[in-house]
Amino acid sequence: MAKKLLLKLLVVLAALTLIAVGCGNDDDDAAPEPEATQAPAPEPTEAPMDDEVIAAFVFVGPVGDAGWTWAHDQGRRLAEDRTGATTLFVENVPEDGPDFRNVVVDFIEDENANVIFATSFGYMDAMEELAGEYPDVVFEHASGYKMNDTNFGNFFGRMYQPRYLSGMAAGALTETNEIGYVAAFPIPEVLRGINAFTLGAQRTNPDVEVHVTWTFTWFDPAVEGDSAAALLEAGADVIAMHQDSTAPGLAAQDAGARWVSYNSDMSAFAPDAFITAPVWNWGPYYARIIDAVAAGTYAPGAYWGGMDDGIVALAPLAADVPADVAAEIDEVAAQLTDGSWDVFTGEIRDQDGNVVVAEGETMEDGPMLGMEFFVEGVVGSATG
């Protein structure tokens, strides 16, 4: 396994070198790695390490993407520090094909891993099969919905909450009333985020429209940057994203526009464009699972935490966000945290004007997790 991992890491390093060359970067001009925005979160339950825990992480992108995979890797490091467990990882594992299965089997059979964390939606079905084949190994899957009663759970966060807050800031700063949104795939997770962002933008600017472009990739800086540039050329003066690279922000800064990043505080990469970002803090959850496995108390579940327990949060706001808007964002954040209000509270209408959430009602988790529509104010197709 060690030789296989070394070979894979060498391939990844070579690929990343080619990406850097293709984007015209060199070591002297490379942007500094951003600091993680650590949301307040409860400490994991301390548990005695009766048996050694070896936790292996499967990442869909590179740990240096500054986005989704970077945030998960920060969580891995934090969990390792807090629990003392051994952690392993492989990056750039495709969602389709045999690679995911082969990597997990190697982790289990060659490295004795007894906890597997998989961090992309497309791993779900293969992970379900593996959980049945290895009943003594714990499997935890990010963003999916499948689980069993013994060793296979899923986890995610209510990212739509800080996305709504970021929309409030973006709506206040757009001058054209057109916001471009670079989005990966038309799945409920992404649709939910676009809708939440749009509702937030409409709160501070009722005239705003959010124009969506689909890239059909989680991480491709060239495609993401080109998509952002096209939206800017079409009239958008703010770019938001559900993508993993910093490319949309670089395009926004080059155009003199503004940018809401995702996954982490990416302000270091395009400081003149940056407004804020909805960010992840995975570490405490990873630590809790590892501690539970060590103590023999693990039970699979479907975890969907929110701002109340710190798995999601909002990065600091840009200095030019109006003071009254910043104060309102703080007020809404407090309501989201204490549970007195949530984003998908009616009345809400879809693109065709149909009422999807009645006045005074709040959408339940099931419909939110299966969301298939765009709200009024979004320009684009919810089916891609």
Long-range contacts (C-beta under 8 A, 24 or more apart in sequence): 1-106, 1-107, 1-109, 1-110, 1-111, 2-110, 4-106, 4-110, 5-88, 5-90, 5-106, 8-90, 8-92, 12-62, 12-91, 12-92, 15-62, 15-92, 16-62, 16-64, 19-221, 22-222, 23-221, 23-222, 31-246, 31-268, 31-269, 32-268, 33-64, 33-66, 33-268, 34-66, 34-264, 34-265, 34-266, 34-267, 34-268, 34-269, 35-265, 35-268, 36-71, 36-74, 36-264, 36-265, 36-279, 36-281, 37-264, 37-265, 37-277, 37-279, 37-281, 37-313, 37-315, 37-316, 38-281, 39-279, 39-281, 39-307, 39-310, 39-311, 39-312, 39-313, 40-310, 40-313, 41-281, 41-283, 41-284, 41-309, 41-310, 41-311, 42-284, 42-309, 42-310, 43-82, 43-284, 44-79, 44-82, 44-83, 44-284, 44-287, 44-288, 44-290, 44-291, 45-288, 45-291, 45-292, 46-291, 47-291, 47-292, 47-294, 47-295, 47-297, 48-294, 48-295, 49-83, 49-84, 49-85, 49-294, 50-294, 50-295, 50-296, 51-114, 51-294, 52-85, 52-86, 53-83, 53-85, 53-86, 53-114, 53-115, 53-290, 53-293, 53-294, 54-85, 54-86, 54-87, 54-88, 54-111, 54-112, 54-113, 54-114, 54-115, 55-79, 55-80, 55-85, 55-86, 55-87, 55-88, 55-113, 55-114, 55-115, 55-116, 55-117, 55-286, 55-290, 56-87, 56-88, 56-89, 56-90, 56-104, 56-107, 56-108, 56-111, 56-113, 56-115, 56-116, 56-117, 57-87, 57-88, 57-89, 57-90, 57-117, 57-118, 57-119, 58-89, 58-90, 58-93, 58-100, 58-103, 58-104, 58-116, 58-117, 58-118, 58-119, 58-120, 58-123, 59-89, 59-90, 59-91, 59-92, 59-93, 59-119, 59-120, 60-92, 60-93, 60-94, 60-95, 60-119, 60-120, 60-122, 60-123, 60-218, 60-219, 61-91, 61-92, 61-218, 61-219, 61-244, 62-91, 62-92, 62-219, 63-89, 63-91, 65-219, 65-244, 65-245, 66-245, 66-246, 66-263, 66-264, 66-266, 66-269, 67-219, 67-243, 67-244, 67-245, 67-246, 67-261, 67-262, 67-263, 67-264, 67-266, 68-119, 68-218, 68-219, 68-244, 68-262, 68-263, 68-280, 69-119, 69-219, 69-244, 70-263, 70-264, 71-263, 71-264, 71-279, 71-280, 71-281, 71-282, 72-117, 72-119, 72-142, 72-280, 72-282, 74-264, 74-282, 74-283, 75-280, 75-281, 75-282, 75-283, 75-285, 75-286, 76-117, 76-282, 76-283, 76-286, 77-283, 78-282, 78-283, 78-284, 78-286, 78-287, 79-283, 79-286, 79-287, 79-290, 82-283, 82-287, 83-287, 83-290, 83-291, 83-294, 85-115, 85-290, 85-294, 88-113, 95-120, 95-121, 95-122, 95-123, 96-122, 100-126, 100-127, 101-126, 101-129, 101-130, 104-130, 105-130, 108-134, 108-137, 113-137, 114-138, 114-293, 115-140, 115-289, 115-290, 115-293, 116-140, 117-141, 117-142, 117-286, 117-289, 118-142, 119-143, 120-218, 121-187, 121-189, 124-154, 127-152, 128-152, 138-289, 138-293, 138-298, 138-300, 140-289, 143-189, 145-302, 145-369, 147-300, 147-301, 147-302, 148-300, 149-300, 150-300, 151-298, 151-300, 152-300, 153-299, 153-300, 153-301, 153-302, 153-303, 154-302, 154-303, 155-285, 155-302, 155-303, 155-304, 155-305, 156-189, 156-303, 156-304, 157-280, 157-304, 157-305, 157-306, 157-311, 157-312, 158-304, 158-305, 158-306, 158-307, 158-312, 159-189, 159-193, 159-278, 159-280, 159-312, 160-192, 160-193, 160-195, 160-196, 160-343, 160-344, 160-368, 161-196, 161-278, 161-306, 161-307, 161-312, 161-336, 161-342, 161-343, 162-278, 162-279, 162-307, 162-312, 162-313, 162-314, 162-333, 163-193, 163-196, 163-197, 163-200, 163-278, 164-196, 164-197, 164-199, 164-200, 164-332, 164-336, 164-343, 165-200, 165-276, 165-278, 165-314, 165-329, 165-332, 165-333, 165-336, 166-197, 166-200, 166-240, 166-260, 166-275, 166-276, 166-277, 166-278, 166-314, 167-196, 167-197, 167-198, 167-199, 167-200, 167-201, 167-202, 167-203, 167-240, 167-260, 168-200, 168-201, 168-203, 168-204, 168-325, 168-328, 168-329, 168-332, 169-204, 169-260, 169-275, 169-276, 169-317, 169-318, 169-321, 169-325, 169-326, 169-329, 170-197, 170-200, 170-201, 170-238, 170-240, 170-258, 170-260, 170-275, 171-200, 171-201, 171-202, 171-203, 171-204, 171-205, 171-208, 172-204, 172-205, 172-321, 172-322, 172-325, 173-238, 173-258, 173-275, 173-318, 173-320, 173-321, 174-201, 174-205, 174-208, 174-237, 174-238, 174-258, 175-237, 176-235, 176-236, 176-237, 177-205, 177-207, 177-208, 177-209, 178-208, 178-209, 178-211, 178-234, 178-235, 178-236, 178-237, 178-238, 179-208, 179-209, 179-210, 179-211, 179-236, 179-237, 179-238, 179-239, 179-240, 180-210, 180-211, 180-213, 180-228, 180-231, 180-232, 180-234, 180-236, 180-238, 180-239, 180-240, 181-210, 181-211, 181-212, 181-213, 181-231, 181-239, 181-240, 181-241, 181-242, 181-380, 182-213, 182-215, 182-224, 182-227, 182-228, 182-231, 182-239, 182-240, 182-241, 182-242, 182-243, 182-248, 183-212, 183-213, 183-214, 183-215, 183-241, 183-242, 183-243, 184-214, 184-215, 184-216, 184-217, 184-218, 184-242, 184-243, 184-244, 185-214, 185-216, 185-218, 185-384, 186-214, 186-381, 186-382, 186-383, 186-384, 188-368, 188-369, 188-370, 188-371, 188-372, 190-242, 191-371, 191-372, 191-373, 191-374, 191-382, 192-368, 192-369, 192-371, 193-242, 193-278, 194-242, 194-374, 194-378, 195-344, 195-371, 195-373, 195-374, 195-375, 195-378, 196-343, 196-344, 197-240, 197-260, 198-374, 198-375, 198-377, 198-378, 199-343, 199-344, 199-348, 199-375, 200-343, 201-377, 202-377, 204-325, 204-328, 208-377, 209-377, 209-378, 209-379, 210-240, 210-377, 210-378, 210-379, 211-236, 211-379, 211-380, 212-374, 212-378, 212-379, 212-380, 212-381, 213-380, 214-380, 214-381, 214-384, 215-243, 216-384, 218-243, 218-244, 219-243, 219-244, 219-245, 220-245, 221-245, 221-246, 221-247, 222-247, 224-248, 225-250, 225-251, 226-251, 228-252, 229-254, 229-255, 232-257, 238-275, 239-273, 246-270, 249-273, 249-274, 258-318, 261-315, 264-315, 265-315, 265-316, 267-315, 267-316, 274-318, 275-317, 275-318, 275-321, 276-314, 276-315, 276-316, 276-317, 276-318, 276-321, 277-314, 277-315, 278-312, 278-313, 278-314, 278-315, 279-312, 279-313, 279-314, 279-315, 280-311, 280-312, 281-310, 281-311, 281-312, 281-313, 282-311, 284-309, 284-310, 284-311, 285-311, 304-365, 304-369, 306-336, 306-337, 307-333, 307-336, 307-337, 308-336, 308-337, 308-338, 308-339, 344-368, 348-375, 349-375, 349-376, 350-374, 350-375, 350-376, 351-375, 351-376, 351-378, 351-382
